[in-house]
Amino acid sequence: MLMNLYLVPRLLGEEPQPHDMWHGCNLAEIEHGLDIPEELLELWDEEALQWAREVVNHPSVVDRVNRHIAIHHQLLTVRPSPLRTALVEEAFQLPNFEF
């Protein structure tokens, strides 16, 4: 989920909004989150979509996503320095979501 923050909103039928942050690579950018074939979206039934809504709205997930965005927002402007190194290390230590 942290690899592309735009996939889940698209899956849930929401219009993803771009985040003002450093994305790290083009696969993390909004264009890739929007470029999902409809056939793949249609594989999710209502029960699966409800599960995804519950997960994405869970407080621990919301906290991790918000911290990810905050770190990557700072990475837009922080030049190579001990601060940038610390931010990158923290970003890599954020638990990814494995279900």
C-alpha positions in Angstrom: 0.0 0.0 0.0 2.8 2.4 0.7 4.4 1.7 -2.6 1.6 3.5 -4.4 -0.9 5.5 -2.2 -3.3 6.0 -5.1 -4.2 2.3 -5.8 -6.5 1.7 -2.9 -8.6 4.9 -3.3 -9.0 4.0 -7.0 -10.0 0.4 -6.0 -12.6 1.9 -3.6 -14.1 4.1 -6.3 -12.7 7.3 -4.9 -10.8 9.9 -7.0 -7.2 9.8 -5.7 -5.7 13.2 -5.0 -2.0 13.8 -5.6 0.2 14.1 -2.5 2.8 16.8 -2.3 5.6 14.5 -1.6 8.7 12.8 -3.1 7.6 9.6 -4.7 10.9 7.8 -5.1 10.1 6.3 -8.4 7.6 6.6 -11.2 5.7 3.5 -10.0 4.7 5.4 -6.9 3.2 8.3 -8.8 -0.5 8.9 -9.3 -0.5 7.9 -12.9 0.3 4.3 -12.0 -2.3 4.3 -9.4 -5.0 5.4 -11.8 -3.8 3.0 -14.6 -5.7 -0.1 -13.4 -7.6 -2.0 -15.9 -11.3 -2.1 -15.1 -11.3 -5.9 -15.4 -9.0 -6.0 -12.4 -11.2 -3.6 -10.4 -14.2 -5.8 -11.2 -12.6 -8.8 -9.5 -13.3 -7.3 -6.1 -16.8 -8.1 -4.8 -18.5 -6.0 -2.1 -17.2 -8.2 0.7 -13.6 -7.8 -0.4 -14.1 -4.0 -0.9 -15.6 -3.7 2.6 -12.5 -5.5 4.0 -10.3 -3.1 2.1 -12.2 -0.1 3.5 -11.9 -1.4 7.1 -8.2 -2.0 6.7 -7.4 1.4 5.1 -9.4 3.2 7.8 -7.9 1.3 10.7 -6.1 3.8 13.0 -2.7 2.1 12.8 -2.9 2.1 9.0 -3.9 5.7 8.9 -1.0 6.6 11.2 1.5 4.8 9.1 0.2 6.3 5.8 0.3 9.8 7.4 3.8 9.3 8.6 4.9 8.0 5.2 3.4 11.1 3.5 5.0 13.4 6.1 8.5 11.9 5.6 8.2 11.9 1.8 7.0 15.5 1.9 10.1 16.5 3.7 12.2 14.6 1.2 11.1 17.0 -1.5 13.3 19.7 -0.1 15.8 18.2 2.3 19.2 17.9 0.5 21.7 15.2 1.3 22.5 15.6 4.9 22.2 13.6 8.2 18.5 14.7 8.4 17.8 13.3 4.9 19.6 10.0 5.9 17.5 9.8 9.0 14.3 10.4 7.1 15.1 7.8 4.5 16.0 5.2 7.2 12.8 5.9 9.0 10.8 5.5 5.7 12.4 2.1 5.1 11.6 1.1 8.7 7.9 1.9 8.4 6.1 -1.5 8.5 4.7 -2.4 5.1 1.2 -3.9 5.0 1.2 -7.6 4.5 -2.1 -9.3 4.9 
